Amino acid sequence: MPEAYTAQGVRITVEEVAPVKVCSDDRSIALAAEQFLSRPPPAIWRVAHQVVEGHLQTVLGTVSVEEVYRRREEIARRVREADLAYDLQRYRIAPAVKAEEIPVALVEKERQIALQEKEIERRRRELEATVIKPAEAERQRIELLAQAEGYRRRAEAVGEADGLRARGLAEAEARRAVDLAEAWSLYNEAA
């Protein structure tokens, strides 16, 4: 049983009995389904209890103790009216709340996109640091080794060519010297 205070500040304990129903229009049913469908019955009861209790305290705060006893029916009617006013205000606010949910969802989506872009950039940098740069360094190392091997082979080929040319020249010179010696020898014999 809730406690409430009258207009004179007297605390009274009130037993509240109130029927709770959902209006039969589509909008009310949709709103009730949205707010209560996933909740267990005790949670629904708690919400209804808090709403009725709040309206009851609001109404009782405007009357005296004597008026509570004399005007029970009127107070019950005023609590119901307060409940209807609450529902009306809630219906007025619900579209605005829905309208605000859309920009909030968009901001959340943009934030997720920004986080995904940052993650993509992080992964690109990680790939570059762990795969691309080492592969590029290895490629350059292999190119340098290939250039060095090419230089070594050219140098060997030049060396071999120079050696063959020198040997060919030496052999030709030796052959000429032998031929010249034979020619002198024949000339000397003939003379």
C-alpha positions in Angstrom: 0.0 0.0 0.0 1.4 3.3 -1.0 1.7 6.3 1.3 0.7 9.8 0.2 0.6 13.2 1.7 -2.5 15.4 1.8 -2.5 19.2 1.1 -1.9 19.7 4.9 1.1 17.4 4.8 -0.6 14.6 6.6 0.7 11.2 5.6 -2.0 8.7 4.8 -1.8 5.1 3.6 -4.1 4.4 0.7 -5.2 1.1 -0.9 -5.3 1.6 -4.6 -7.5 -0.5 -6.9 -7.4 0.4 -10.5 -8.2 -1.5 -13.7 -5.5 -1.4 -16.2 -6.3 -1.7 -19.9 -5.0 -0.8 -23.3 -7.2 1.3 -25.6 -8.5 -0.7 -28.6 -7.1 1.6 -31.3 -4.2 0.3 -33.4 -1.8 2.9 -32.2 -2.4 2.1 -28.5 -2.1 -1.6 -29.1 1.1 -1.1 -31.1 2.6 1.1 -28.3 1.6 -1.3 -25.6 3.0 -4.2 -27.6 6.3 -2.3 -28.1 6.6 -1.4 -24.4 5.3 -4.5 -22.7 5.4 -7.5 -25.0 8.9 -8.6 -24.0 8.4 -7.9 -20.3 7.3 -10.6 -17.8 3.9 -10.0 -16.0 5.5 -8.8 -12.7 7.4 -6.0 -14.7 4.1 -4.9 -16.4 2.3 -4.9 -13.0 5.2 -2.8 -11.5 4.9 -0.2 -14.3 1.1 0.0 -14.0 1.4 0.2 -10.2 4.0 3.1 -10.3 1.8 5.1 -12.8 -1.4 4.7 -10.7 0.5 5.4 -7.5 2.1 8.6 -9.0 -1.3 9.8 -10.1 -2.9 9.0 -6.8 -0.2 10.9 -4.9 -0.6 13.9 -7.2 -4.4 14.0 -6.6 -4.1 13.4 -2.8 -1.6 16.2 -2.5 -4.3 18.7 -3.4 -7.0 17.6 -0.8 -7.3 17.4 3.0 -7.8 14.2 5.0 -11.5 14.9 5.5 -12.0 15.4 1.7 -10.3 12.1 1.1 -13.0 10.4 3.1 -15.9 12.5 1.9 -15.0 12.6 -1.8 -13.7 9.2 -2.6 -15.5 8.8 -5.9 -14.4 12.2 -7.1 -10.8 11.5 -6.1 -11.0 8.1 -8.0 -12.3 10.0 -11.0 -9.5 12.5 -10.8 -7.0 9.7 -10.6 -8.5 8.2 -13.7 -8.4 11.6 -15.4 -4.8 12.0 -14.5 -4.1 8.6 -15.9 -5.9 9.6 -19.1 -3.9 12.8 -19.3 -0.7 10.8 -18.8 -1.7 8.5 -21.6 -2.5 11.5 -23.9 0.8 13.1 -23.1 2.6 9.8 -23.7 0.9 9.4 -27.1 1.9 13.0 -28.0 5.5 12.4 -27.0 5.8 8.9 -28.5 6.2 10.1 -32.2 8.8 12.6 -31.1 10.7 9.9 -29.3 10.5 7.7 -32.4 11.7 10.6 -34.5 14.7 11.1 -32.2 15.5 7.4 -32.3 16.2 7.7 -36.1 19.0 10.3 -35.9 20.4 8.4 -32.9 20.5 5.2 -35.0 22.1 7.2 -37.8 24.8 8.6 -35.5 25.4 5.1 -34.1 25.6 3.7 -37.7 28.1 6.5 -38.7 30.1 5.7 -35.6 30.2 2.1 -36.5 31.3 2.9 -40.0 34.0 5.2 -38.7 35.2 2.4 -36.4 35.2 0.0 -39.3 37.2 2.4 -41.4 39.8 2.8 -38.6 40.0 -1.0 -38.3 40.5 -1.3 -42.1 43.3 1.3 -41.9 44.9 -0.5 -39.0 44.8 -3.8 -40.8 46.2 -2.2 -44.0 49.1 -0.8 -41.9 49.6 -4.1 -40.2 49.6 -5.9 -43.6 52.1 -3.3 -44.9 54.4 -3.7 -41.9 54.3 -7.5 -41.7 54.0 -8.6 -45.3 54.4 -5.9 -47.9 57.5 -4.1 -46.5 59.4 -7.4 -45.7 58.4 -8.7 -49.2 59.7 -5.5 -50.8 62.9 -5.7 -48.8 63.3 -9.4 -49.9 62.7 -8.4 -53.6 65.3 -5.7 -53.4 67.8 -8.1 -51.8 67.1 -10.7 -54.6 67.5 -8.0 -57.2 70.9 -6.9 -55.7 72.0 -10.5 -55.6 71.0 -11.0 -59.2 72.8 -7.8 -60.2 75.9 -9.0 -58.3 75.7 -12.4 -60.0 75.3 -10.8 -63.4 78.3 -8.6 -62.7 80.3 -11.6 -61.5 79.4 -13.6 -64.7 80.3 -10.7 -67.0 83.6 -10.2 -65.2 84.3 -14.0 -65.5 83.4 -13.9 -69.2 85.6 -10.8 -69.8 88.4 -12.5 -67.9 88.0 -15.7 -69.9 87.8 -13.8 -73.2 90.9 -11.8 -72.3 92.6 -15.1 -71.3 91.6 -16.8 -74.5 92.7 -13.8 -76.6 96.0 -13.6 -74.7 96.5 -17.4 -75.2 95.5 -17.1 -78.8 97.9 -14.2 -79.4 100.7 -16.1 -77.5 100.1 -19.2 -79.6 100.0 -17.2 -82.8 103.2 -15.4 -81.8 104.8 -18.7 -80.9 103.7 -20.2 -84.2 105.0 -17.2 -86.1 108.3 -17.5 -84.2 108.5 -21.2 -85.1 107.6 -20.5 -88.7 110.2 -17.7 -88.8 112.8 -20.0 -87.3 112.0 -22.7 -89.8 112.2 -20.2 -92.6 115.6 -19.0 -91.5 116.7 -22.5 -91.0 115.7 -23.4 -94.6 117.2 -20.2 -95.9 120.4 -20.9 -94.1 120.5 -24.4 -95.5 119.9 -23.2 -99.0 122.5 -20.7 -98.9 
